[in-house]
Amino acid sequence: MKPEISASAATLEQIPVDRIDRNPQNPRIIFRGEELNQLLKSIRRRGVQVPISVYKEGSRFVLIDGERRWRCALKLNRETIPALIQKKPDTLTNLLLMFNIHALREQWDLLTMASKLPSIIELLQKQKGRRPTETELSEETSLKRSTIRRCKLLVDLPQHYIDDILIELKKPKKEQKLTEDFFIEMERALKTVERAMPKAFPDADKDRARRVLIGKFRAGVIDNRVHFRDLPKIARAKEVSESTRLKALRSVFADNTYSIKSGYQDSVAELYVEKDILSRISSLTERIQELKPGDLDDALRRGLKTLDQKIRALLEGS
């Protein structure tokens, strides 16, 4: 069921700004001041060029599309705003309409989408008689499957972390520290560690590990959220002894100044260097096999000779 707004079935009218209510199903919850300023200036100079979309609810109207334009009109004390008046949608259609509208425009904050995904899943489940697949959810909402998975990581967080993200989202982008991306990277890493090495969490308390990682990030012990990607590498490296990997992970999850980078270097770094070299050797071998002597220019010939000398010296020294 792909939701549609039918312009042909709507009527275009100028309606009073103060008789419009925001949509209670609108996932968008953060409207940053700096993001509204440019639109505000445009409306002040030229008016609302693109009508908003609403449906009638008694003597009032409810927004389907155009909340930023409506907010700007309110701020500018405009009496009316151009609006396409639609037929009132059911709850599921109402939600899906807004997801599809915004999928074609500016991207919402992920938490905005994550907060409403459980409702969409529940409503689709009632409609279909079964839980929708990730592919079906993607088709209905126009969200990429990867985005849906990222949203699920956020919505599964304990509420106090969601509250922390909301506080950050109200700040200008450049001032945000504990961002959605931070929590997504951390949660993805912790879920992998939990599956591969559940004993890595002190006292089997994953949330304690989560709190420690946040503290280390705030203190600069972890200086880049990308470092969280090394935690699964440690947990899954079965070529390295379990005791070595456990020691590294438990040290990372302990309240100290031990970083993820240190844990990676102390446990599995050499293994991944070897894997990287093997991968490069395999790729290089395939490319070399495709060459013929006539394909070699002077620079490539010199490079291959240098590589040959280094390989011979390495093998003779082993």
PyMOL commands that set and color helices and strands:
alter all, ss='L'
color gray80, all
select helices_A, chain A and resi 7-9+17-19+33-46+67-75+91-103+110-128+134-141+145-155+159-169+173-175+180-196+198-200+202-204+206-219+225-236+242-252+260-267+269-289+293-295+298-317
alter helices_A, ss='H'
color red, helices_A
select strands_A, chain A and resi 11-16+20-21+52-57+60-65+80-86
alter strands_A, ss='S'
color yellow, strands_A
deselect
rebuild
show_as cartoon
